[in-house]
Amino acid sequence: MTVLIEAVGLHKRFADIKAVDGISLKVPKGEVLGFLGPNGAGKSTTMKMITGFLEPDAGKAAICGIDVFEEPKKAKMLFGYVPEGAPSYGEMTPRTFLSFIAEIRGFRGAEITSRVARSVDRAGLEPVLDQVIDTLSKGYKRRVGLAQAILHDPPVLIMDEPTDGLDPNQKHHVRQLISEMAADKAIIISTHILEEVEAVCSRAVVINKGIIVADGTADDLLQRMHYHGAVSLKVVADRADAAIRALSGAPVVERVETIGKPNGHLLLRAIPRQKTMTAAEIAAVLRAQNIPVDELYVERGRLDDVFRQITMPEEGDRDA
């Protein structure tokens, strides 16, 4: 598998603040990496070093095998970058800004026109193409930033909060575009929107206090929750004790938790002794005791719970 983005041992300190503390990662062609972390975790600093816009105190970064600090111009030809805030020239219109970007990227004549037209279409900028950028909404400004990043169709895309400020329809459009481009590119998306990871990312890296604290698919992260694979159920309150006794005595159940008491019912969660426990097994245990169940489902977990557990362990444990 061809690695298109590589960072090795990146370190960065600002005065007494250790922003990035030895981050290493590889992103191959065809992968969309979600780069997650709380505010101040070091996400933007890491991405600025990977793109060569900030020199690390130690470590190195390469795009398509080209060192971004030894050969910066050559490396920067191979990626598109949407930095935090998507800065641009506010006095320009999207049309003039993108034409300017195309020119400094080395395109000329009809090629500029075709490149701009394609990026405008893909980013959905037609309604504001000739409006001054400073007057655009935050969402459209982000889309201008996305359009300039994909204008030269690079093999690598690095995007810092690409859907920040977008409405739900705009988010769907951008996520769909990322999914369409993913097959032949390596893409890093820095985000705090956890649904984005499940929507478009094939892998997620979580950083906290400048170090990597988790690396895997969304399912890998969800399995960190103690209740992943548990079976939750709702029974009427007067049969709750019987349900708890029946489930606690089942060989496949490690323990039973009470998670709520809505409207004369009890919500229970059966934690599996092994991850292979099924809803059918739990239903059979309750059926044998003639205990009716109003609802029953297998817990998958939520990424926001995983995120809290990883980045704020004590709070995550309390919430769980």
GIFEN-V693200 format. One record per residue. RES is the residue in one small letter. PHI is phi in radians with two decimals (* if undefined). Layout:
# GIFEN-V693200
res phi
RES PHI
RES PHI
This chain:
# GIFEN-V693200
res phi
m *
t -1.33
v -1.47
l -1.82
i -2.23
e -2.47
a -2.17
v -2.26
g 0.98
l -1.28
h -2.25
k -2.65
r -2.18
f -2.03
a 0.95
d -1.56
i -1.71
k -1.56
a -1.37
v -2.36
d -2.23
g 1.48
i -1.42
s -2.27
l -2.79
k -2.28
v -2.23
p -1.45
k -1.01
g 1.59
e -1.88
v -1.92
l -1.72
g -1.51
f -1.88
l -2.02
g 2.92
p -1.18
n -0.97
g 1.46
a -1.32
g 1.97
k -1.09
s -1.13
t -1.09
t -1.08
m -1.17
k -1.17
m -1.28
i -1.07
t -1.55
g 1.45
f -1.53
l -2.52
e -1.42
p -1.32
d -1.27
a -2.75
g 1.73
k -2.57
a -2.47
a -2.43
i -2.02
c 0.93
g 1.44
i -1.80
d -1.14
v -1.28
f -1.77
e -1.41
e -2.31
p -1.08
k -1.14
k -1.14
a -1.17
k -1.26
m -1.25
l -1.81
f -2.40
g -1.92
y -2.28
v -1.91
p -1.30
e -1.01
g 1.49
a 0.81
p -1.11
s -2.66
y -1.62
g -1.10
e -1.43
m -1.50
t -1.65
p -0.96
r -1.11
t -1.24
f -1.13
l -1.21
s -1.14
f -1.11
i -1.08
a -1.06
e -1.17
i -1.29
r -1.38
g 1.80
f -1.46
r -2.43
g 1.00
a -1.09
e -1.13
i -1.08
t -1.03
s -1.22
r -1.14
v -1.11
a -1.06
r -1.19
s -1.21
v -1.09
d -1.12
r -1.21
a -1.58
g 1.20
l -1.76
e -0.92
p -1.13
v -2.17
l -1.03
d -1.99
q -1.72
v -1.08
i -1.02
d -1.06
t -1.63
l -1.36
s -1.19
k -1.01
g -1.10
y -1.21
k -1.09
r -1.10
r -1.23
v -1.11
g -1.07
l -1.16
a -1.06
q -1.20
a -1.25
i -1.75
l -1.00
h -1.67
d 0.86
p -1.35
p -1.31
v -2.24
l -2.18
i -2.25
m -2.26
d -1.73
e 0.92
p -1.17
t -1.86
d -1.09
g 1.53
l -1.53
d -1.36
p -0.97
n -1.18
q -1.16
k -1.05
h -1.05
h -1.08
v -1.17
r -1.10
q -1.12
l -1.08
i -1.06
s -1.08
e -1.15
m -1.44
a -1.11
a -1.04
d -2.03
k -2.35
a -1.88
i -2.26
i -1.98
i -2.11
s -1.48
t -2.70
h -1.95
i -1.61
l -1.17
e -1.13
e -1.13
v -1.09
e -1.20
a -1.30
v -2.28
c -1.65
s -1.56
r -2.72
a -2.32
v -2.08
v -1.87
i -2.05
n -2.61
k 0.94
g 1.46
i -2.23
i -1.37
v -1.97
a -2.81
d -2.66
g 2.99
t -1.30
a -1.03
d -1.14
d -1.02
l -1.18
l -1.09
q -1.21
r -1.26
m -1.25
h -1.13
y -1.74
h -1.08
g 1.50
a -1.25
v -1.96
s -1.78
l -2.60
k -2.13
v -2.22
v -1.17
a -1.02
d -1.32
r -1.94
a -1.13
d -1.07
a -1.13
a -1.12
i -1.11
r -1.11
a -1.11
l -1.22
s -1.11
g -1.54
a -1.35
p -1.04
v -1.46
v -1.82
e -1.43
r -2.82
v -2.13
e -2.00
t -1.66
i -2.06
g 3.06
k -2.41
p -1.54
n 0.84
g 1.30
h -2.12
l -2.16
l -1.68
l -2.08
r -2.28
a -1.64
i -1.48
p -1.27
r -1.24
q -2.34
k -1.19
t -1.54
m -1.08
t -2.00
a -1.10
a -1.10
e -1.13
i -1.18
a -1.05
a -1.14
v -1.05
l -1.29
r -1.09
a -1.10
q -1.80
n 0.95
i -1.79
p -1.25
v -2.17
d -1.43
e -2.48
l -2.75
y -2.71
v -1.53
e -1.34
r -1.69
g 1.68
r -2.24
l -1.12
d -1.17
d -1.16
v -1.07
f -1.02
r -1.13
q -1.10
i -1.34
t -1.65
m -2.41
p -0.89
e -1.16
e -1.17
g -1.05
d -1.13
r -1.13
d -1.12
a -1.11
